Amino acid sequence: MPRIAKETAIVSLLFVLYTVNGVDRVCLSIAMPLLAGHYHFSPMQEGILFSSFFWTYCLFQVPSGLLLDRVLPSVVIVAAVACWGIAAALSGAAVGFGTLLATRLMLGLFEAPFMPAANLIVEKAAGGSARQGKITIIDSGAAFGAALGSYAASAIVAATGSWRLAFLITGGAAVCLAPVAWRRLVARGTTGRPRAPSSDGWTGPPGVRGVLTRDILYMCLGRIAFANVFFGFASWAPSLLIARRHVSLEIAGTITALMFVAAGAGEIVGGAVFGRLRRHVGFDSALRLTIGLSGSVGLAALVAANAIGNLAACAATLVVGLFFYMFGGIYWVIPAAIAPEGRLGLVGGILNFSGTFGGIAVGIVSGWIVKNWGYGALYGYFLACMALYILFSMCLRPHGRASGVSARDDGPGLAVASGVPD
């Protein structure tokens, strides 16, 4: 097979797998209104279930990286796809809060290695500057998966009345794709390139001396605020629409799906906008302009959507707002601009952890807010997080390198973007 065709086939398969990954994550959000009524979950229990995925997803990022030093990435991906599919399908057999919590923890554990492994495979298949565009496409599968999952799960529930079937079908899709991944990635020799160990065979993490700087602090705080809104909407959008707009579950699922299609497209377009701006105004100004556009349009859209009475206009406003908000995926160019010499991997890991921590925090905090003050207060919380995202991002002074900045995702995260050389 010609090299370009082989690269395209690999990237397409990894994009599909990561899209299914996103479908399995978001299925709980669609099923939650029915689950909460069936098992009488409190808002706090709902928040814990939404965030529990991120507990193991975050905890196993470093162990996943160590595993990839010793096991072929293609083998890890195949095993991860099969196992997370089983975990997602088992959610359909849940008999209460405890069993559903267990399946969400399993889902986070098995989805954790995917993006680090995909990075290594794409680096071997493409490499260089071509790699950046391809990994961006793969990573956008998370948002497209959230869109597809919102629509598919709501359609299954609407057609059958069964939330259990929604979990079984979406999880089963991943299990069915595992043999395809084996044939395409393992049997055909697409192995990826394991990271080289040190002379004693151990690749322990570097120390943090010289890394805990002012810019890294602002980067972390901005990313946490950004992730609160993205993951918060991924979890609560259907419930918010049902509670505040009094729409059916099917309509809420369709609107949520459109929002995340826009998010996936916005992530890709945001990288292109940053690259074009950077050629004209330099790294720092391009970064602030792109993030400023992301946060300000997202904030304005959220305020406007709350004031608009017409459902279609409200939905369109949210779709446009999330499209621009996902320009914030450009955060992945920051580590290369602020990391001390030899610490890029560590700073990238800190950024990854910040985004995942935001996902954990919003599940718990949002459940507490809804329990005590209702959905109106949750809406206000998202507005505050958007404002903080803009504020902390504007405090960054990375002074990007003139030779060009490339950002890579060495773990699960919201987005990947690449700088374009001046």
Buried (B, 14 or more C-beta within 10 A) or exposed (E): EEEEEBBBBBBBBBBBBBBBBBBBBBBBBBBBBBBBEEEEBEBBBBBBBBBBBBBBBBBBBBEBBBBBEEBBBBBBBBBBBBBBBBBBBBBBEBEEBEEBBBBBBBBBBBBBBBBBBBBBBBBBBBEEEEBBBBBBBBBBBBBBBBBBBBBBBBBBBBEEEBBBBBBBBBBBBBBEBBEBBBEBBBEBEBBBBBBEEEEEEEBEEBEEEEBEEEBBBBBBBBBBBBBBBBBBBBBBBBBBBBBBBEBEBBBBBBBBBBBBBBBBBBBBBBBBBBBEBBEEEBBBEBBBBBBBBBBBBBBBBBBBBBEBEEBEEBBBBBBBBBBBBBBBBBBBBBBBBBBBEEBBBBBBBBBBBBBBBBBBBBBBBBBBBBBEEEBBEBBBBBBEBBBBBBBBBBBBEBEBEEEBBBBBBBBBBBBBBBBBEB
